[in-house]
Amino acid sequence: MPVPSPYAAALAAIPVREAAVEVLGSTTRYWEYGPHDRPVDLVLVHGYRGDHHGLEPIVSYLPGLHVVSPDLPGFGVSTATSRTHSIDGYVAWLAAFLDALGLTGTTLLGHSFGSIVVSHALAAGVPSPRLILVNPIAVDAMSGAGRIVLPLTRLYFRIGRALPERAAHVWLGNRLTTYGMSLMLARTRDRRLRRWIHEEHGRYFGRFSDPATLAEGYDASMSTNVIAAAPALTMPTLIVAGDVDSIAPLEGARRLAELLPDARLVVLHGVGHLIHYERPGEAAAAIRDFLGAQA
């Protein structure tokens, strides 16, 4: 029997509306949370292989804020764009998405791969008064767990690229692989929460438009990091990091905070790359404090 979400009740109390917009050839699905009679407070950009569901636990702790959360092109139920899904491609999509909804100049939040997308969008000239990075990728791909995981991941995608599309979809969406990844990422000792996290990954990590787009997204995620965009990040920035994050090690977040002229670093202890699942309340509290101080 599936484990119910520990955040379901709080999320159910927040109004939500689903919509879609055509952006650079992508039918981009997005969700609006909170009161629609006030300006949008935050635009959320999720991580690689996730979709908008991954950041909903944080949203559940932000009642009263107006939040927009899209599925990235090629992930969740958004279709791929007509461009290559490189960092430049995702940046162009984000700029066009914000423009299409009249959200240019809104505070951006990026988690994991989303932190690369939003930081490079700002570096490319997309305006934002504030920036929030959760589990930011601020080290080289071969740092931390990457030294062990990256060669295996490259082989995984090499096989996927060699297979016919239908077989590649089955291979890349294999639940056993997803479960192994989930085991590596989860840090909580709460057995019920761990089981829910594994179920959540199983539900959503296999939702991608096609194998080619998934592989392009992987190449994009390995091609750069937030540090490369740091010189352009002059706006007030909140960084929320876990001290046992094997994907985005804490030393990267510390270095990033030192490089930025106006950065606040919040370190959550005993949590890794799944702050949005394991400690969303604390992340949301930091976000509220940050937005309040900058208002």
C-alpha angles and dihedrals in degrees: 000000000000118000111242117238112264087218098048098101095050092045092049089059091060118083112242134189127188121211142155137223132188110242123173091331094315123116093219116199117206139176128220117206130190132011112352093197093078133060118277111269100191142016112203125209115194130211135265115299091004129099136203092295091072093066096042093094089062090046089053088064093049104070112165095032122106107230132180118200121179131188107244114246110280093016131093107349098329114108124230122272124244089249134074109277095237124133088268089051094051091045091053090048093050092049091049093045092053091046093049092054096039091246100125106134095031122132110267128213122193128186121202107313086012088063089061092048096049095042092051090045089057090046088053091055105269103145122232128161093212139014131210121193121188116192089348119202099237102150136068115279090246093058124101115351090355092085089066103027101041098068090049092047092050090052089048091056094040089059090046092053091050095052127084111264098259093048090043091055090053092046096047093043094048109146094213090060090047091050091051090052091048092051090053094050103042115091103168119113091208102109094202092051091047091053091050090050091052090048091048092052090047091053099048113020092076093056107102131130099237141338095254093056091046090052092048089051090052091051089050092051091053096044101076146343142222093273089068089061095041098103089063096047099093096140122096106284133195117204118193113189139169120231094222098044109142094184097048105021118213094242088067092054091048092051091048091052090052092051096051120081095219111025133143116199119203114188119198112203124224095018132101133188095330101071088136091060103031105033108016093139093059092044090050091049090054090048092051092048091048095048091045093051091048098043 
